[in-house]
Amino acid sequence: MIDRIIRFLKREPLSKEVAKNRLKLVIIQDRLGVEPDIVDVLKDEIIGVLTKYFEIDTDQVDVSLHREEGSVALVASIPILSMKERLRGKAAQNR
């Protein structure tokens, strides 16, 4: 019984949901005049900056545009694994 619940909660999104989300992103990008590859460029630059300070899981980074209540937001989900050691040393020195 518990296995069924876990499988249900972990299931992959339906292909129609994935297609719907992609279409929303394309519409937002079109209305803003944003070229489709600009989000990928932004993602790469954000990763570049954050990796100076943190160890991150680059395979799990998700950056997208979302439209809410008449405005558009850049939303990023970036799994941080740890802080870089050199920064920990600097923080300890400043105490």
PDB file of N, CA, C and O in Angstrom, chain B, residues numbered from 101:
ATOM      1  N   MET B 101       0.820  -1.192   0.000  1.00  0.00           N
ATOM      2  CA  MET B 101       0.000   0.000   0.000  1.00  0.00           C
ATOM      3  C   MET B 101       0.867   1.259   0.000  1.00  0.00           C
ATOM      4  O   MET B 101       0.651   2.171  -0.798  1.00  0.00           O
ATOM      5  N   ILE B 102       1.850   1.299   0.903  1.00  0.00           N
ATOM      6  CA  ILE B 102       2.729   2.463   0.974  1.00  0.00           C
ATOM      7  C   ILE B 102       3.527   2.591  -0.315  1.00  0.00           C
ATOM      8  O   ILE B 102       3.789   3.701  -0.779  1.00  0.00           O
ATOM      9  N   ASP B 103       3.916   1.449  -0.899  1.00  0.00           N
ATOM     10  CA  ASP B 103       4.649   1.490  -2.166  1.00  0.00           C
ATOM     11  C   ASP B 103       3.830   2.173  -3.254  1.00  0.00           C
ATOM     12  O   ASP B 103       4.374   2.939  -4.050  1.00  0.00           O
ATOM     13  N   ARG B 104       2.549   1.907  -3.297  1.00  0.00           N
ATOM     14  CA  ARG B 104       1.672   2.553  -4.287  1.00  0.00           C
ATOM     15  C   ARG B 104       1.627   4.061  -4.089  1.00  0.00           C
ATOM     16  O   ARG B 104       1.683   4.826  -5.052  1.00  0.00           O
ATOM     17  N   ILE B 105       1.527   4.476  -2.849  1.00  0.00           N
ATOM     18  CA  ILE B 105       1.476   5.912  -2.548  1.00  0.00           C
ATOM     19  C   ILE B 105       2.779   6.578  -2.963  1.00  0.00           C
ATOM     20  O   ILE B 105       2.769   7.645  -3.578  1.00  0.00           O
ATOM     21  N   ILE B 106       3.893   5.953  -2.629  1.00  0.00           N
ATOM     22  CA  ILE B 106       5.197   6.516  -2.993  1.00  0.00           C
ATOM     23  C   ILE B 106       5.335   6.601  -4.507  1.00  0.00           C
ATOM     24  O   ILE B 106       5.792   7.618  -5.029  1.00  0.00           O
ATOM     25  N   ARG B 107       4.944   5.541  -5.220  1.00  0.00           N
ATOM     26  CA  ARG B 107       5.009   5.572  -6.693  1.00  0.00           C
ATOM     27  C   ARG B 107       4.113   6.668  -7.245  1.00  0.00           C
ATOM     28  O   ARG B 107       4.485   7.352  -8.198  1.00  0.00           O
ATOM     29  N   PHE B 108       2.933   6.841  -6.654  1.00  0.00           N
ATOM     30  CA  PHE B 108       2.009   7.876  -7.112  1.00  0.00           C
ATOM     31  C   PHE B 108       2.618   9.262  -6.932  1.00  0.00           C
ATOM     32  O   PHE B 108       2.523  10.105  -7.825  1.00  0.00           O
ATOM     33  N   LEU B 109       3.240   9.499  -5.785  1.00  0.00           N
ATOM     34  CA  LEU B 109       3.820  10.810  -5.505  1.00  0.00           C
ATOM     35  C   LEU B 109       5.074  11.086  -6.326  1.00  0.00           C
ATOM     36  O   LEU B 109       5.377  12.241  -6.624  1.00  0.00           O
ATOM     37  N   LYS B 110       5.800  10.044  -6.692  1.00  0.00           N
ATOM     38  CA  LYS B 110       7.041  10.214  -7.441  1.00  0.00           C
ATOM     39  C   LYS B 110       6.852  10.118  -8.954  1.00  0.00           C
ATOM     40  O   LYS B 110       7.817  10.237  -9.709  1.00  0.00           O
ATOM     41  N   ARG B 111       5.650   9.909  -9.385  1.00  0.00           N
ATOM     42  CA  ARG B 111       5.438   9.668 -10.813  1.00  0.00           C
ATOM     43  C   ARG B 111       5.880  10.870 -11.644  1.00  0.00           C
ATOM     44  O   ARG B 111       5.884  12.011 -11.181  1.00  0.00           O
ATOM     45  N   GLU B 112       6.241  10.578 -12.858  1.00  0.00           N
ATOM     46  CA  GLU B 112       6.672  11.603 -13.800  1.00  0.00           C
ATOM     47  C   GLU B 112       5.460  12.435 -14.214  1.00  0.00           C
ATOM     48  O   GLU B 112       4.343  11.922 -14.265  1.00  0.00           O
ATOM     49  N   PRO B 113       5.677  13.711 -14.507  1.00  0.00           N
ATOM     50  CA  PRO B 113       4.549  14.525 -14.956  1.00  0.00           C
ATOM     51  C   PRO B 113       4.006  13.992 -16.288  1.00  0.00           C
ATOM     52  O   PRO B 113       4.753  13.469 -17.115  1.00  0.00           O
ATOM     53  N   LEU B 114       2.722  14.134 -16.467  1.00  0.00           N
ATOM     54  CA  LEU B 114       2.105  13.691 -17.707  1.00  0.00           C
ATOM     55  C   LEU B 114       2.654  14.496 -18.868  1.00  0.00           C
ATOM     56  O   LEU B 114       2.992  15.671 -18.720  1.00  0.00           O
ATOM     57  N   SER B 115       2.742  13.857 -20.024  1.00  0.00           N
ATOM     58  CA  SER B 115       3.299  14.549 -21.185  1.00  0.00           C
ATOM     59  C   SER B 115       2.474  15.778 -21.543  1.00  0.00           C
ATOM     60  O   SER B 115       3.020  16.757 -22.050  1.00  0.00           O
ATOM     61  N   LYS B 116       1.161  15.743 -21.287  1.00  0.00           N
ATOM     62  CA  LYS B 116       0.346  16.922 -21.592  1.00  0.00           C
ATOM     63  C   LYS B 116       0.705  18.083 -20.672  1.00  0.00           C
ATOM     64  O   LYS B 116       0.662  19.240 -21.090  1.00  0.00           O
ATOM     65  N   GLU B 117       1.063  17.782 -19.408  1.00  0.00           N
ATOM     66  CA  GLU B 117       1.476  18.834 -18.477  1.00  0.00           C
ATOM     67  C   GLU B 117       2.817  19.430 -18.894  1.00  0.00           C
ATOM     68  O   GLU B 117       3.014  20.644 -18.824  1.00  0.00           O
ATOM     69  N   VAL B 118       3.730  18.577 -19.323  1.00  0.00           N
ATOM     70  CA  VAL B 118       5.034  19.054 -19.795  1.00  0.00           C
ATOM     71  C   VAL B 118       4.840  19.943 -21.017  1.00  0.00           C
ATOM     72  O   VAL B 118       5.435  21.016 -21.109  1.00  0.00           O
ATOM     73  N   ALA B 119       4.006  19.497 -21.955  1.00  0.00           N
ATOM     74  CA  ALA B 119       3.740  20.281 -23.163  1.00  0.00           C
ATOM     75  C   ALA B 119       3.069  21.609 -22.815  1.00  0.00           C
ATOM     76  O   ALA B 119       3.395  22.641 -23.402  1.00  0.00           O
ATOM     77  N   LYS B 120       2.145  21.588 -21.877  1.00  0.00           N
ATOM     78  CA  LYS B 120       1.451  22.809 -21.449  1.00  0.00           C
ATOM     79  C   LYS B 120       2.441  23.808 -20.852  1.00  0.00           C
ATOM     80  O   LYS B 120       2.387  24.998 -21.164  1.00  0.00           O
ATOM     81  N   ASN B 121       3.343  23.330 -19.995  1.00  0.00           N
ATOM     82  CA  ASN B 121       4.342  24.210 -19.384  1.00  0.00           C
ATOM     83  C   ASN B 121       5.307  24.771 -20.419  1.00  0.00           C
ATOM     84  O   ASN B 121       5.695  25.937 -20.337  1.00  0.00           O
ATOM     85  N   ARG B 122       5.694  23.958 -21.386  1.00  0.00           N
ATOM     86  CA  ARG B 122       6.578  24.443 -22.454  1.00  0.00           C
ATOM     87  C   ARG B 122       5.886  25.510 -23.282  1.00  0.00           C
ATOM     88  O   ARG B 122       6.499  26.515 -23.643  1.00  0.00           O
ATOM     89  N   LEU B 123       4.616  25.298 -23.582  1.00  0.00           N
ATOM     90  CA  LEU B 123       3.860  26.278 -24.359  1.00  0.00           C
ATOM     91  C   LEU B 123       3.745  27.594 -23.598  1.00  0.00           C
ATOM     92  O   LEU B 123       3.885  28.665 -24.188  1.00  0.00           O
ATOM     93  N   LYS B 124       3.492  27.522 -22.293  1.00  0.00           N
ATOM     94  CA  LYS B 124       3.433  28.744 -21.480  1.00  0.00           C
ATOM     95  C   LYS B 124       4.749  29.503 -21.557  1.00  0.00           C
ATOM     96  O   LYS B 124       4.757  30.725 -21.698  1.00  0.00           O
ATOM     97  N   LEU B 125       5.856  28.782 -21.464  1.00  0.00           N
ATOM     98  CA  LEU B 125       7.169  29.413 -21.522  1.00  0.00           C
ATOM     99  C   LEU B 125       7.398  30.071 -22.878  1.00  0.00           C
ATOM    100  O   LEU B 125       7.919  31.184 -22.950  1.00  0.00           O
ATOM    101  N   VAL B 126       7.014  29.394 -23.939  1.00  0.00           N
ATOM    102  CA  VAL B 126       7.172  29.953 -25.286  1.00  0.00           C
ATOM    103  C   VAL B 126       6.336  31.221 -25.440  1.00  0.00           C
ATOM    104  O   VAL B 126       6.802  32.200 -26.022  1.00  0.00           O
ATOM    105  N   ILE B 127       5.113  31.212 -24.928  1.00  0.00           N
ATOM    106  CA  ILE B 127       4.238  32.391 -25.019  1.00  0.00           C
ATOM    107  C   ILE B 127       4.824  33.552 -24.226  1.00  0.00           C
ATOM    108  O   ILE B 127       4.830  34.687 -24.702  1.00  0.00           O
ATOM    109  N   ILE B 128       5.312  33.281 -23.032  1.00  0.00           N
ATOM    110  CA  ILE B 128       5.923  34.341 -22.216  1.00  0.00           C
ATOM    111  C   ILE B 128       7.131  34.921 -22.928  1.00  0.00           C
ATOM    112  O   ILE B 128       7.283  36.140 -23.005  1.00  0.00           O
ATOM    113  N   GLN B 129       7.988  34.058 -23.448  1.00  0.00           N
ATOM    114  CA  GLN B 129       9.182  34.523 -24.150  1.00  0.00           C
ATOM    115  C   GLN B 129       8.805  35.355 -25.368  1.00  0.00           C
ATOM    116  O   GLN B 129       9.443  36.368 -25.656  1.00  0.00           O
ATOM    117  N   ASP B 130       7.775  34.930 -26.077  1.00  0.00           N
ATOM    118  CA  ASP B 130       7.334  35.657 -27.265  1.00  0.00           C
ATOM    119  C   ASP B 130       6.799  37.038 -26.893  1.00  0.00           C
ATOM    120  O   ASP B 130       7.133  38.025 -27.548  1.00  0.00           O
ATOM    121  N   ARG B 131       5.983  37.117 -25.862  1.00  0.00           N
ATOM    122  CA  ARG B 131       5.404  38.404 -25.446  1.00  0.00           C
ATOM    123  C   ARG B 131       6.459  39.375 -24.928  1.00  0.00           C
ATOM    124  O   ARG B 131       6.326  40.589 -25.085  1.00  0.00           O
ATOM    125  N   LEU B 132       7.499  38.838 -24.315  1.00  0.00           N
ATOM    126  CA  LEU B 132       8.569  39.691 -23.806  1.00  0.00           C
ATOM    127  C   LEU B 132       9.597  40.040 -24.876  1.00  0.00           C
ATOM    128  O   LEU B 132      10.430  40.926 -24.682  1.00  0.00           O
ATOM    129  N   GLY B 133       9.535  39.346 -25.992  1.00  0.00           N
ATOM    130  CA  GLY B 133      10.542  39.549 -27.020  1.00  0.00           C
ATOM    131  C   GLY B 133      11.862  38.894 -26.651  1.00  0.00           C
ATOM    132  O   GLY B 133      12.921  39.314 -27.118  1.00  0.00           O
ATOM    133  N   VAL B 134      11.802  37.868 -25.816  1.00  0.00           N
ATOM    134  CA  VAL B 134      12.999  37.155 -25.377  1.00  0.00           C
ATOM    135  C   VAL B 134      13.237  35.981 -26.316  1.00  0.00           C
ATOM    136  O   VAL B 134      12.345  35.167 -26.557  1.00  0.00           O
ATOM    137  N   GLU B 135      14.449  35.909 -26.839  1.00  0.00           N
ATOM    138  CA  GLU B 135      14.776  34.773 -27.695  1.00  0.00           C
ATOM    139  C   GLU B 135      14.855  33.517 -26.831  1.00  0.00           C
ATOM    140  O   GLU B 135      15.290  33.581 -25.681  1.00  0.00           O
ATOM    141  N   PRO B 136      14.435  32.372 -27.382  1.00  0.00           N
ATOM    142  CA  PRO B 136      14.382  31.141 -26.581  1.00  0.00           C
ATOM    143  C   PRO B 136      15.703  30.760 -25.918  1.00  0.00           C
ATOM    144  O   PRO B 136      15.700  30.210 -24.817  1.00  0.00           O
ATOM    145  N   ASP B 137      16.826  31.043 -26.568  1.00  0.00           N
ATOM    146  CA  ASP B 137      18.099  30.626 -25.982  1.00  0.00           C
ATOM    147  C   ASP B 137      18.606  31.576 -24.899  1.00  0.00           C
ATOM    148  O   ASP B 137      19.590  31.265 -24.228  1.00  0.00           O
ATOM    149  N   ILE B 138      17.956  32.727 -24.713  1.00  0.00           N
ATOM    150  CA  ILE B 138      18.421  33.679 -23.701  1.00  0.00           C
ATOM    151  C   ILE B 138      18.289  33.106 -22.291  1.00  0.00           C
ATOM    152  O   ILE B 138      19.114  33.404 -21.427  1.00  0.00           O
ATOM    153  N   VAL B 139      17.269  32.292 -22.046  1.00  0.00           N
ATOM    154  CA  VAL B 139      17.102  31.683 -20.727  1.00  0.00           C
ATOM    155  C   VAL B 139      18.271  30.733 -20.449  1.00  0.00           C
ATOM    156  O   VAL B 139      18.759  30.657 -19.322  1.00  0.00           O
ATOM    157  N   ASP B 140      18.715  30.014 -21.477  1.00  0.00           N
ATOM    158  CA  ASP B 140      19.871  29.130 -21.307  1.00  0.00           C
ATOM    159  C   ASP B 140      21.143  29.927 -21.026  1.00  0.00           C
ATOM    160  O   ASP B 140      21.969  29.515 -20.212  1.00  0.00           O
ATOM    161  N   VAL B 141      21.298  31.063 -21.697  1.00  0.00           N
ATOM    162  CA  VAL B 141      22.456  31.927 -21.456  1.00  0.00           C
ATOM    163  C   VAL B 141      22.419  32.457 -20.023  1.00  0.00           C
ATOM    164  O   VAL B 141      23.434  32.450 -19.327  1.00  0.00           O
ATOM    165  N   LEU B 142      21.248  32.916 -19.588  1.00  0.00           N
ATOM    166  CA  LEU B 142      21.090  33.390 -18.207  1.00  0.00           C
ATOM    167  C   LEU B 142      21.428  32.285 -17.206  1.00  0.00           C
ATOM    168  O   LEU B 142      22.118  32.520 -16.213  1.00  0.00           O
ATOM    169  N   LYS B 143      20.935  31.087 -17.480  1.00  0.00           N
ATOM    170  CA  LYS B 143      21.194  29.944 -16.600  1.00  0.00           C
ATOM    171  C   LYS B 143      22.694  29.706 -16.468  1.00  0.00           C
ATOM    172  O   LYS B 143      23.203  29.530 -15.361  1.00  0.00           O
ATOM    173  N   ASP B 144      23.403  29.700 -17.601  1.00  0.00           N
ATOM    174  CA  ASP B 144      24.849  29.470 -17.573  1.00  0.00           C
ATOM    175  C   ASP B 144      25.577  30.560 -16.791  1.00  0.00           C
ATOM    176  O   ASP B 144      26.509  30.268 -16.041  1.00  0.00           O
ATOM    177  N   GLU B 145      25.161  31.807 -16.961  1.00  0.00           N
ATOM    178  CA  GLU B 145      25.813  32.905 -16.248  1.00  0.00           C
ATOM    179  C   GLU B 145      25.523  32.860 -14.745  1.00  0.00           C
ATOM    180  O   GLU B 145      26.407  33.130 -13.932  1.00  0.00           O
ATOM    181  N   ILE B 146      24.297  32.523 -14.383  1.00  0.00           N
ATOM    182  CA  ILE B 146      23.947  32.396 -12.964  1.00  0.00           C
ATOM    183  C   ILE B 146      24.771  31.279 -12.325  1.00  0.00           C
ATOM    184  O   ILE B 146      25.299  31.440 -11.225  1.00  0.00           O
ATOM    185  N   ILE B 147      24.877  30.153 -13.019  1.00  0.00           N
ATOM    186  CA  ILE B 147      25.686  29.038 -12.517  1.00  0.00           C
ATOM    187  C   ILE B 147      27.139  29.479 -12.347  1.00  0.00           C
ATOM    188  O   ILE B 147      27.778  29.149 -11.349  1.00  0.00           O
ATOM    189  N   GLY B 148      27.656  30.223 -13.320  1.00  0.00           N
ATOM    190  CA  GLY B 148      29.034  30.699 -13.247  1.00  0.00           C
ATOM    191  C   GLY B 148      29.299  31.544 -12.019  1.00  0.00           C
ATOM    192  O   GLY B 148      30.331  31.390 -11.366  1.00  0.00           O
ATOM    193  N   VAL B 149      28.377  32.432 -11.703  1.00  0.00           N
ATOM    194  CA  VAL B 149      28.545  33.292 -10.522  1.00  0.00           C
ATOM    195  C   VAL B 149      28.429  32.474  -9.238  1.00  0.00           C
ATOM    196  O   VAL B 149      29.257  32.610  -8.338  1.00  0.00           O
ATOM    197  N   LEU B 150      27.417  31.636  -9.154  1.00  0.00           N
ATOM    198  CA  LEU B 150      27.186  30.887  -7.915  1.00  0.00           C
ATOM    199  C   LEU B 150      28.285  29.876  -7.616  1.00  0.00           C
ATOM    200  O   LEU B 150      28.570  29.601  -6.451  1.00  0.00           O
ATOM    201  N   THR B 151      28.911  29.313  -8.666  1.00  0.00           N
ATOM    202  CA  THR B 151      29.966  28.329  -8.422  1.00  0.00           C
ATOM    203  C   THR B 151      31.231  28.970  -7.849  1.00  0.00           C
ATOM    204  O   THR B 151      32.130  28.256  -7.405  1.00  0.00           O
ATOM    205  N   LYS B 152      31.314  30.285  -7.852  1.00  0.00           N
ATOM    206  CA  LYS B 152      32.431  30.957  -7.177  1.00  0.00           C
ATOM    207  C   LYS B 152      32.292  30.818  -5.664  1.00  0.00           C
ATOM    208  O   LYS B 152      33.288  30.844  -4.941  1.00  0.00           O
ATOM    209  N   TYR B 153      31.075  30.673  -5.190  1.00  0.00           N
ATOM    210  CA  TYR B 153      30.790  30.677  -3.759  1.00  0.00           C
ATOM    211  C   TYR B 153      30.299  29.336  -3.209  1.00  0.00           C
ATOM    212  O   TYR B 153      30.515  29.026  -2.038  1.00  0.00           O
ATOM    213  N   PHE B 154      29.642  28.548  -4.052  1.00  0.00           N
ATOM    214  CA  PHE B 154      29.019  27.312  -3.595  1.00  0.00           C
ATOM    215  C   PHE B 154      29.340  26.157  -4.524  1.00  0.00           C
ATOM    216  O   PHE B 154      29.627  26.340  -5.707  1.00  0.00           O
ATOM    217  N   GLU B 155      29.283  24.960  -3.954  1.00  0.00           N
ATOM    218  CA  GLU B 155      29.260  23.737  -4.751  1.00  0.00           C
ATOM    219  C   GLU B 155      27.783  23.505  -5.056  1.00  0.00           C
ATOM    220  O   GLU B 155      26.974  23.375  -4.137  1.00  0.00           O
ATOM    221  N   ILE B 156      27.426  23.452  -6.337  1.00  0.00           N
ATOM    222  CA  ILE B 156      26.020  23.253  -6.698  1.00  0.00           C
ATOM    223  C   ILE B 156      25.868  22.038  -7.598  1.00  0.00           C
ATOM    224  O   ILE B 156      26.816  21.610  -8.257  1.00  0.00           O
ATOM    225  N   ASP B 157      24.665  21.496  -7.612  1.00  0.00           N
ATOM    226  CA  ASP B 157      24.339  20.362  -8.478  1.00  0.00           C
ATOM    227  C   ASP B 157      23.881  20.929  -9.817  1.00  0.00           C
ATOM    228  O   ASP B 157      22.697  21.207 -10.007  1.00  0.00           O
ATOM    229  N   THR B 158      24.824  21.100 -10.744  1.00  0.00           N
ATOM    230  CA  THR B 158      24.517  21.764 -12.012  1.00  0.00           C
ATOM    231  C   THR B 158      23.523  20.985 -12.869  1.00  0.00           C
ATOM    232  O   THR B 158      22.846  21.568 -13.716  1.00  0.00           O
ATOM    233  N   ASP B 159      23.429  19.677 -12.658  1.00  0.00           N
ATOM    234  CA  ASP B 159      22.478  18.878 -13.439  1.00  0.00           C
ATOM    235  C   ASP B 159      21.033  19.131 -13.027  1.00  0.00           C
ATOM    236  O   ASP B 159      20.111  18.864 -13.797  1.00  0.00           O
ATOM    237  N   GLN B 160      20.833  19.642 -11.824  1.00  0.00           N
ATOM    238  CA  GLN B 160      19.477  19.854 -11.311  1.00  0.00           C
ATOM    239  C   GLN B 160      19.033  21.312 -11.330  1.00  0.00           C
ATOM    240  O   GLN B 160      17.960  21.638 -10.822  1.00  0.00           O
ATOM    241  N   VAL B 161      19.846  22.194 -11.911  1.00  0.00           N
ATOM    242  CA  VAL B 161      19.496  23.617 -11.963  1.00  0.00           C
ATOM    243  C   VAL B 161      18.341  23.820 -12.936  1.00  0.00           C
ATOM    244  O   VAL B 161      18.347  23.287 -14.046  1.00  0.00           O
ATOM    245  N   ASP B 162      17.354  24.595 -12.506  1.00  0.00           N
ATOM    246  CA  ASP B 162      16.206  24.907 -13.357  1.00  0.00           C
ATOM    247  C   ASP B 162      15.970  26.415 -13.307  1.00  0.00           C
ATOM    248  O   ASP B 162      15.743  26.983 -12.239  1.00  0.00           O
ATOM    249  N   VAL B 163      16.028  27.052 -14.471  1.00  0.00           N
ATOM    250  CA  VAL B 163      15.778  28.485 -14.583  1.00  0.00           C
ATOM    251  C   VAL B 163      14.678  28.671 -15.618  1.00  0.00           C
ATOM    252  O   VAL B 163      14.760  28.136 -16.724  1.00  0.00           O
ATOM    253  N   SER B 164      13.651  29.430 -15.255  1.00  0.00           N
ATOM    254  CA  SER B 164      12.542  29.629 -16.190  1.00  0.00           C
ATOM    255  C   SER B 164      11.856  30.962 -15.930  1.00  0.00           C
ATOM    256  O   SER B 164      12.079  31.612 -14.909  1.00  0.00           O
ATOM    257  N   LEU B 165      11.025  31.344 -16.874  1.00  0.00           N
ATOM    258  CA  LEU B 165      10.225  32.555 -16.746  1.00  0.00           C
ATOM    259  C   LEU B 165       8.802  32.154 -16.386  1.00  0.00           C
ATOM    260  O   LEU B 165       8.259  31.204 -16.949  1.00  0.00           O
ATOM    261  N   HIS B 166       8.200  32.876 -15.448  1.00  0.00           N
ATOM    262  CA  HIS B 166       6.818  32.612 -15.043  1.00  0.00           C
ATOM    263  C   HIS B 166       6.027  33.909 -15.087  1.00  0.00           C
ATOM    264  O   HIS B 166       6.517  34.966 -14.691  1.00  0.00           O
ATOM    265  N   ARG B 167       4.803  33.812 -15.574  1.00  0.00           N
ATOM    266  CA  ARG B 167       3.922  34.980 -15.630  1.00  0.00           C
ATOM    267  C   ARG B 167       2.908  34.871 -14.506  1.00  0.00           C
ATOM    268  O   ARG B 167       2.197  33.873 -14.387  1.00  0.00           O
ATOM    269  N   GLU B 168       2.852  35.912 -13.682  1.00  0.00           N
ATOM    270  CA  GLU B 168       1.900  35.941 -12.575  1.00  0.00           C
ATOM    271  C   GLU B 168       1.364  37.346 -12.402  1.00  0.00           C
ATOM    272  O   GLU B 168       2.133  38.298 -12.274  1.00  0.00           O
ATOM    273  N   GLU B 169       0.066  37.476 -12.398  1.00  0.00           N
ATOM    274  CA  GLU B 169      -0.609  38.744 -12.118  1.00  0.00           C
ATOM    275  C   GLU B 169      -0.041  39.916 -12.915  1.00  0.00           C
ATOM    276  O   GLU B 169       0.250  40.973 -12.356  1.00  0.00           O
ATOM    277  N   GLY B 170       0.111  39.723 -14.201  1.00  0.00           N
ATOM    278  CA  GLY B 170       0.535  40.815 -15.069  1.00  0.00           C
ATOM    279  C   GLY B 170       2.018  41.100 -15.092  1.00  0.00           C
ATOM    280  O   GLY B 170       2.451  42.021 -15.784  1.00  0.00           O
ATOM    281  N   SER B 171       2.813  40.338 -14.356  1.00  0.00           N
ATOM    282  CA  SER B 171       4.257  40.541 -14.400  1.00  0.00           C
ATOM    283  C   SER B 171       4.947  39.208 -14.676  1.00  0.00           C
ATOM    284  O   SER B 171       4.360  38.136 -14.534  1.00  0.00           O
ATOM    285  N   VAL B 172       6.189  39.311 -15.068  1.00  0.00           N
ATOM    286  CA  VAL B 172       6.965  38.115 -15.373  1.00  0.00           C
ATOM    287  C   VAL B 172       8.115  38.024 -14.377  1.00  0.00           C
ATOM    288  O   VAL B 172       8.771  39.020 -14.073  1.00  0.00           O
ATOM    289  N   ALA B 173       8.347  36.817 -13.878  1.00  0.00           N
ATOM    290  CA  ALA B 173       9.426  36.596 -12.917  1.00  0.00           C
ATOM    291  C   ALA B 173      10.395  35.555 -13.460  1.00  0.00           C
ATOM    292  O   ALA B 173       9.989  34.571 -14.077  1.00  0.00           O
ATOM    293  N   LEU B 174      11.664  35.786 -13.225  1.00  0.00           N
ATOM    294  CA  LEU B 174      12.683  34.788 -13.508  1.00  0.00           C
ATOM    295  C   LEU B 174      12.790  33.933 -12.252  1.00  0.00           C
ATOM    296  O   LEU B 174      13.118  34.435 -11.177  1.00  0.00           O
ATOM    297  N   VAL B 175      12.514  32.648 -12.390  1.00  0.00           N
ATOM    298  CA  VAL B 175      12.504  31.744 -11.244  1.00  0.00           C
ATOM    299  C   VAL B 175      13.640  30.742 -11.411  1.00  0.00           C
ATOM    300  O   VAL B 175      13.789  30.123 -12.465  1.00  0.00           O
ATOM    301  N   ALA B 176      14.437  30.593 -10.360  1.00  0.00           N
ATOM    302  CA  ALA B 176      15.569  29.670 -10.415  1.00  0.00           C
ATOM    303  C   ALA B 176      15.519  28.712  -9.233  1.00  0.00           C
ATOM    304  O   ALA B 176      15.328  29.123  -8.088  1.00  0.00           O
ATOM    305  N   SER B 177      15.692  27.443  -9.528  1.00  0.00           N
ATOM    306  CA  SER B 177      15.829  26.419  -8.500  1.00  0.00           C
ATOM    307  C   SER B 177      17.240  25.859  -8.646  1.00  0.00           C
ATOM    308  O   SER B 177      17.562  25.204  -9.637  1.00  0.00           O
ATOM    309  N   ILE B 178      18.077  26.128  -7.640  1.00  0.00           N
ATOM    310  CA  ILE B 178      19.493  25.772  -7.730  1.00  0.00           C
ATOM    311  C   ILE B 178      19.890  25.009  -6.467  1.00  0.00           C
ATOM    312  O   ILE B 178      20.042  25.609  -5.403  1.00  0.00           O
ATOM    313  N   PRO B 179      20.058  23.687  -6.579  1.00  0.00           N
ATOM    314  CA  PRO B 179      20.448  22.901  -5.407  1.00  0.00           C
ATOM    315  C   PRO B 179      21.884  23.225  -4.972  1.00  0.00           C
ATOM    316  O   PRO B 179      22.834  22.994  -5.720  1.00  0.00           O
ATOM    317  N   ILE B 180      22.029  23.757  -3.765  1.00  0.00           N
ATOM    318  CA  ILE B 180      23.345  24.088  -3.219  1.00  0.00           C
ATOM    319  C   ILE B 180      23.793  22.924  -2.344  1.00  0.00           C
ATOM    320  O   ILE B 180      23.107  22.541  -1.396  1.00  0.00           O
ATOM    321  N   LEU B 181      24.953  22.368  -2.679  1.00  0.00           N
ATOM    322  CA  LEU B 181      25.478  21.227  -1.938  1.00  0.00           C
ATOM    323  C   LEU B 181      26.294  21.668  -0.726  1.00  0.00           C
ATOM    324  O   LEU B 181      26.190  21.076   0.348  1.00  0.00           O
ATOM    325  N   SER B 182      27.107  22.710  -0.902  1.00  0.00           N
ATOM    326  CA  SER B 182      27.910  23.223   0.213  1.00  0.00           C
ATOM    327  C   SER B 182      28.547  24.551  -0.174  1.00  0.00           C
ATOM    328  O   SER B 182      28.542  24.947  -1.340  1.00  0.00           O
ATOM    329  N   MET B 183      29.098  25.230   0.834  1.00  0.00           N
ATOM    330  CA  MET B 183      29.826  26.469   0.591  1.00  0.00           C
ATOM    331  C   MET B 183      31.276  26.107   0.276  1.00  0.00           C
ATOM    332  O   MET B 183      31.805  25.132   0.808  1.00  0.00           O
ATOM    333  N   LYS B 184      31.908  26.885  -0.581  1.00  0.00           N
ATOM    334  CA  LYS B 184      33.312  26.633  -0.909  1.00  0.00           C
ATOM    335  C   LYS B 184      34.169  26.831   0.336  1.00  0.00           C
ATOM    336  O   LYS B 184      33.906  27.725   1.140  1.00  0.00           O
ATOM    337  N   GLU B 185      35.179  26.006   0.492  1.00  0.00           N
ATOM    338  CA  GLU B 185      36.044  26.027   1.675  1.00  0.00           C
ATOM    339  C   GLU B 185      36.741  27.365   1.865  1.00  0.00           C
ATOM    340  O   GLU B 185      36.859  27.843   2.993  1.00  0.00           O
ATOM    341  N   ARG B 186      37.202  27.972   0.788  1.00  0.00           N
ATOM    342  CA  ARG B 186      37.933  29.237   0.913  1.00  0.00           C
ATOM    343  C   ARG B 186      37.048  30.323   1.517  1.00  0.00           C
ATOM    344  O   ARG B 186      37.546  31.216   2.203  1.00  0.00           O
ATOM    345  N   LEU B 187      35.754  30.255   1.270  1.00  0.00           N
ATOM    346  CA  LEU B 187      34.833  31.234   1.843  1.00  0.00           C
ATOM    347  C   LEU B 187      34.596  30.974   3.322  1.00  0.00           C
ATOM    348  O   LEU B 187      34.404  31.906   4.102  1.00  0.00           O
ATOM    349  N   ARG B 188      34.609  29.722   3.696  1.00  0.00           N
ATOM    350  CA  ARG B 188      34.441  29.393   5.118  1.00  0.00           C
ATOM    351  C   ARG B 188      35.604  29.954   5.919  1.00  0.00           C
ATOM    352  O   ARG B 188      35.414  30.462   7.025  1.00  0.00           O
ATOM    353  N   GLY B 189      36.799  29.864   5.366  1.00  0.00           N
ATOM    354  CA  GLY B 189      37.977  30.408   6.035  1.00  0.00           C
ATOM    355  C   GLY B 189      37.893  31.910   6.188  1.00  0.00           C
ATOM    356  O   GLY B 189      38.250  32.445   7.238  1.00  0.00           O
ATOM    357  N   LYS B 190      37.425  32.602   5.157  1.00  0.00           N
ATOM    358  CA  LYS B 190      37.274  34.060   5.217  1.00  0.00           C
ATOM    359  C   LYS B 190      36.227  34.453   6.249  1.00  0.00           C
ATOM    360  O   LYS B 190      36.410  35.422   6.987  1.00  0.00           O
ATOM    361  N   ALA B 191      35.136  33.706   6.302  1.00  0.00           N
ATOM    362  CA  ALA B 191      34.070  34.010   7.262  1.00  0.00           C
ATOM    363  C   ALA B 191      34.581  33.840   8.689  1.00  0.00           C
ATOM    364  O   ALA B 191      34.236  34.630   9.568  1.00  0.00           O
ATOM    365  N   ALA B 192      35.396  32.823   8.925  1.00  0.00           N
ATOM    366  CA  ALA B 192      35.941  32.584  10.261  1.00  0.00           C
ATOM    367  C   ALA B 192      36.917  33.694  10.653  1.00  0.00           C
ATOM    368  O   ALA B 192      36.976  34.083  11.819  1.00  0.00           O
ATOM    369  N   GLN B 193      37.678  34.202   9.689  1.00  0.00           N
ATOM    370  CA  GLN B 193      38.635  35.278   9.962  1.00  0.00           C
ATOM    371  C   GLN B 193      37.926  36.578  10.325  1.00  0.00           C
ATOM    372  O   GLN B 193      38.436  37.361  11.126  1.00  0.00           O
ATOM    373  N   ASN B 194      36.769  36.807   9.748  1.00  0.00           N
ATOM    374  CA  ASN B 194      36.031  38.050   9.971  1.00  0.00           C
ATOM    375  C   ASN B 194      35.283  38.076  11.301  1.00  0.00           C
ATOM    376  O   ASN B 194      34.743  39.116  11.676  1.00  0.00           O
ATOM    377  N   ARG B 195      35.242  36.985  12.002  1.00  0.00           N
ATOM    378  CA  ARG B 195      34.499  36.926  13.276  1.00  0.00           C
ATOM    379  C   ARG B 195      35.236  37.596  14.375  1.00  0.00           C
ATOM    380  O   ARG B 195      34.754  37.637  15.507  1.00  0.00           O
TER     381      ARG B 195
END
